[in-house]
Amino acid sequence: MNVSTDKVNEQQTLIIEMGEKFDFSKVEAFRSAYQDLDSDVKHITVDLAKTEYMDSSALGMLLNMQKVLSQRPLTFSIENSRPPVERILKISRFDKKFIIR
């Protein structure tokens, strides 16, 4: 699985579910997941439950998503990350930019 999306909470939350690897090869799929966002969406969750590998380009993609959507009243969270991925997020201080659950 590459990247899949789903909307919950009466279409107000967009969930972007990443596959086993979150790296440069996912740039286009990740970008297209949030590019044409409905105005109803108030929160974006990036679900990393299946992600076992994440590189620096994935960190850049997350920051870029936040930057591109900064003009909208949105909140962001990164959820269900496995311990190795969570360690990368914390070392990179992503807990200061995103809600990590």
C-alpha positions in Angstrom: 0.0 0.0 0.0 1.3 3.4 -0.9 -0.9 6.2 0.4 -4.6 6.1 1.1 -7.1 8.6 2.4 -10.3 8.6 4.3 -12.6 11.3 5.8 -14.2 10.9 9.2 -16.1 13.1 11.7 -18.6 14.3 9.2 -15.9 14.9 6.6 -14.0 17.3 8.9 -11.0 15.0 9.4 -8.8 13.8 6.6 -6.8 10.7 7.4 -3.7 10.1 5.3 -2.6 6.5 5.8 1.0 5.8 4.9 2.3 2.4 3.8 5.3 0.5 5.0 7.8 3.0 3.7 7.5 6.8 3.9 10.3 8.1 1.7 11.0 10.1 -1.4 9.1 7.7 -3.7 5.9 8.8 -2.0 6.2 12.5 -2.8 3.5 12.7 -5.5 1.1 10.4 -3.7 1.4 12.2 -0.4 1.0 15.6 -2.0 -2.0 14.6 -4.0 -3.6 13.3 -0.8 -4.0 16.8 0.6 -3.7 19.0 -2.5 -7.4 19.5 -3.3 -8.7 19.7 0.2 -12.3 20.3 0.8 -13.1 23.5 2.8 -15.0 21.3 5.3 -11.8 19.7 6.5 -10.5 21.1 9.8 -8.0 18.5 10.8 -5.4 16.3 9.0 -4.1 13.1 10.6 -1.1 11.3 9.1 -1.5 7.6 10.2 1.8 5.9 10.4 0.6 2.6 11.9 2.0 0.5 9.0 5.1 2.6 8.5 8.4 0.8 9.4 10.8 3.1 7.5 10.8 6.9 7.3 13.6 9.1 5.9 14.4 12.8 5.9 12.4 13.4 2.8 9.3 12.2 4.7 10.0 14.8 7.3 10.3 17.4 4.6 7.0 16.3 3.1 5.2 16.7 6.5 6.7 20.2 6.9 5.8 21.1 3.4 2.2 20.0 3.9 1.9 22.2 6.9 3.5 25.1 5.1 1.3 24.8 2.0 -1.9 24.6 4.1 -0.8 27.3 6.7 -3.3 29.8 5.4 -6.2 27.5 6.4 -7.5 27.0 9.9 -6.3 23.4 10.2 -4.7 21.3 12.9 -2.4 18.4 12.2 -1.5 15.2 14.0 0.8 12.3 13.4 -0.6 9.1 14.9 0.1 5.4 15.6 3.8 5.6 14.8 5.9 2.6 15.7 8.8 3.1 18.2 11.6 3.5 15.6 9.6 6.0 13.6 8.4 7.8 16.8 12.1 8.2 17.8 12.9 9.9 14.5 10.0 12.3 15.0 11.1 13.2 18.5 14.8 13.5 17.6 13.7 15.9 14.8 11.5 17.8 17.3 8.4 17.2 15.3 6.5 17.1 18.6 6.9 20.9 18.6 5.2 21.3 15.2 2.6 18.5 15.2 0.4 16.7 17.7 1.9 13.2 18.0 -0.3 10.4 19.4 
